[in-house]
Amino acid sequence: MKKLLLSLVVTSLLFPVGAFAADFPNNTITWWAPWFAGKIYAKGYIDGREVAYYELNTAGEATALRLTADRMDLKADGRDVSFVDVEVVDAAGTVVPTSGLEIAFEVTGAGTLAGVDSGNVESTYSYKGSATDSYFGRAQAIVRTARTPGPITVSVRAAGLPEATITLNVH
């Protein structure tokens, strides 16, 4: 049977200050639970009232690339940047953490590709290249503006998935 390692970070909201330091190494409670496909959730309570909720859903097969930018409107000063996040997702929009795909970037228009990364410390891809690997289903590009206004189109490709694009505005 597969097992899932669960961890809970213990905070002073749960225990009096100092009580958890000796009882839980690194302020973390860890335990094994049987793994099943579906949903797992955690709820936090204070005085019987729910104050926190978090859930994770099992991902299916990768079907798309989802792009989001931290900023859609940029200055035409040659220095402004936008961080474009790439997520490999399944048909339900759940990030597929096991995807491990090569992600290729192309930037056209009023900007350039300043760098790429995925957070994978073992990756051999160059930060200054035009491709990186997805790590836990994610990657990121940094796009820098030119000194002229106009749109910037960021196109992203990965084997077996449809191309995704996002357009940024440079004023």
ZAMARGU-4260 file (C-alpha; in steps of 0.2 Angstrom, whole numbers, plus 5000, padded with zeros to 4 digits):
<rodrens>
0) 5000/5000/5000 | 5006/5017/4996 | 5008/5029/5010 | 5008/5048/5011 | 5019/5058/5023
5) 5010/5072/5031 | 5017/5087/5041 | 5009/5100/5051 | 5019/5116/5056 | 5015/5119/5074
10) 5013/5138/5079 | 5009/5147/5095 | 4991/5148/5090 | 4990/5130/5094 | 5001/5129/5109
15) 5007/5141/5122 | 5024/5149/5119 | 5038/5137/5123 | 5027/5121/5125 | 5029/5115/5107
20) 5048/5118/5106 | 5052/5103/5117 | 5038/5092/5111 | 5039/5094/5092 | 5056/5095/5083
25) 5057/5110/5071 | 5039/5114/5076 | 5033/5101/5065 | 5022/5086/5068 | 5024/5072/5055
30) 5015/5056/5052 | 5011/5043/5039 | 4994/5040/5032 | 4987/5028/5018 | 4988/5036/5001
35) 4972/5037/4991 | 4968/5047/4975 | 4955/5061/4979 | 4956/5075/4991 | 4964/5078/5008
40) 4960/5093/5018 | 4966/5101/5035 | 4955/5112/5046 | 4962/5123/5060 | 4951/5128/5075
45) 4953/5141/5089 | 4940/5139/5103 | 4930/5127/5092 | 4928/5140/5078 | 4936/5135/5061
50) 4949/5148/5057 | 4959/5139/5043 | 4956/5127/5029 | 4967/5120/5016 | 4965/5106/5003
55) 4975/5096/4990 | 4968/5086/4976 | 4976/5072/4967 | 4981/5078/4950 | 4977/5069/4933
60) 4987/5068/4917 | 4994/5085/4911 | 4983/5093/4898 | 4988/5111/4898 | 5000/5125/4903
65) 4992/5139/4913 | 5001/5156/4913 | 4999/5170/4925 | 5009/5186/4926 | 5012/5196/4942
70) 5010/5212/4932 | 5000/5215/4916 | 5004/5233/4913 | 5022/5239/4912 | 5033/5254/4909
75) 5042/5256/4893 | 5058/5261/4902 | 5069/5246/4897 | 5070/5240/4916 | 5053/5236/4921
80) 5049/5217/4923 | 5035/5205/4925 | 5036/5187/4932 | 5026/5175/4921 | 5022/5159/4931
85) 5019/5143/4921 | 5009/5129/4929 | 5007/5112/4921 | 4989/5107/4925 | 4976/5093/4922
90) 4959/5095/4915 | 4952/5101/4932 | 4965/5114/4933 | 4975/5105/4947 | 4994/5107/4946
95) 5002/5091/4941 | 5018/5090/4952 | 5025/5075/4944 | 5026/5082/4926 | 5044/5086/4924
100) 5042/5093/4907 | 5054/5104/4897 | 5046/5121/4896 | 5052/5132/4881 | 5049/5151/4881
105) 5047/5163/4867 | 5045/5182/4869 | 5040/5194/4855 | 5035/5212/4854 | 5041/5226/4866
110) 5051/5216/4878 | 5064/5202/4880 | 5066/5186/4890 | 5077/5191/4905 | 5078/5174/4913
115) 5070/5157/4917 | 5069/5145/4932 | 5059/5132/4940 | 5067/5131/4958 | 5075/5115/4954
120) 5092/5116/4962 | 5098/5101/4952 | 5093/5108/4935 | 5106/5110/4922 | 5097/5123/4912
125) 5104/5141/4911 | 5095/5155/4919 | 5099/5165/4904 | 5092/5152/4892 | 5075/5151/4884
130) 5070/5134/4892 | 5069/5126/4909 | 5062/5110/4917 | 5045/5111/4926 | 5048/5107/4945
135) 5033/5101/4955 | 5023/5107/4940 | 5029/5124/4939 | 5042/5136/4930 | 5044/5154/4928
140) 5050/5167/4916 | 5056/5185/4919 | 5051/5197/4905 | 5059/5214/4903 | 5052/5228/4894
145) 5060/5238/4879 | 5060/5257/4879 | 5046/5257/4866 | 5027/5255/4871 | 5017/5240/4864
150) 5012/5222/4868 | 5024/5209/4874 | 5018/5191/4869 | 5025/5177/4879 | 5023/5160/4871
155) 5026/5144/4881 | 5028/5126/4874 | 5030/5109/4881 | 5030/5092/4873 | 5012/5084/4871
160) 5003/5100/4877 | 4995/5114/4868 | 5005/5130/4867 | 5000/5144/4879 | 5002/5163/4877
165) 4999/5178/4888 | 5000/5196/4882 | 5008/5210/4893 | 5005/5229/4890 | 5019/5241/4889
170) 5015/5259/4891
</rodrens>
